[in-house]
Amino acid sequence: MTKQVLVSIRGLQFVDSETGQSASDEELDQIETICLGEYYYRNDAHYIRYEEIVEDVSESVRNMIKLKGKEFSLWKKGPVNVQMVFSEGKKTMTDYFTPFGNILIAMDTREVRVTESEDCINIHIAYGLEANYQFIADCNITIEIKSSGSPENE
């Protein structure tokens, strides 16, 4: 993996928790973010730093991903501040600080699946999302980290 990488984050797909079926188009909230980032490997963990632009906010959000085994951590700093931990088989809680107010969120992580190759890391996370102790949705997120010099990116 090169130091310069492309970070692609797709997901936040809501699923009807009662039927287990995919949500309707009105209930489906899919996002995709693609950013340039920096990758490094230290103490048996992958680290990726990147910045993202948030609509209607002048300051960008600085992000740090740490991946170690079946645990995925994401720190966001800037107009929003949060440290989210997705650990397979565990429920974690954190405060999510936004310009519009603070929210207590919980992630009940069912799966953290990682596939690695020489120039790419794919991460799939399936989790239940709660806000202020209320179930919001079952979610899936897919993160792809690719060497920016790999043939697929040219």
BELQUI-V376461 format. One record per backbone hydrogen bond with DSSP energy under -1.0 kcal/mol. NH is the residue of the N-H (numbers start at 1). CO is the residue of the C=O. Records with the same first field share a line. If there is no record, write none. Layout:
NH = CO + CO
This chain:
5 = 37
6 = 146
7 = 35
8 = 144
9 = 33
10 = 142
11 = 31
12 = 140
16 = 21
20 = 16
23 = 14
28 = 24
31 = 11
33 = 9
35 = 7
37 = 5
38 = 49
39 = 3
40 = 47
42 = 45
45 = 42
46 = 67
47 = 40
48 = 65
49 = 38
50 = 63
52 = 61
57 = 54
61 = 52
62 = 77
63 = 50
64 = 75
65 = 48
66 = 73
67 = 46
68 = 71
71 = 68
72 = 86
73 = 66
74 = 84
75 = 64
76 = 82
77 = 62
81 = 97
82 = 76
84 = 74
86 = 72
88 = 70
89 = 109
90 = 87
92 = 107
94 = 105
96 = 103
97 = 81
98 = 101
101 = 98
103 = 96
105 = 94
106 = 130
107 = 92
108 = 128
109 = 90
110 = 126
111 = 126
113 = 124
115 = 122
117 = 120
121 = 145
122 = 115
123 = 143
124 = 113
125 = 141
126 = 111
127 = 139
128 = 108
129 = 137
130 = 106
131 = 134
132 = 104
134 = 131
136 = 129
137 = 129
139 = 127
141 = 125
142 = 10
143 = 123
144 = 8
145 = 121
146 = 6
147 = 119
148 = 4
150 = 147
153 = 150
154 = 151
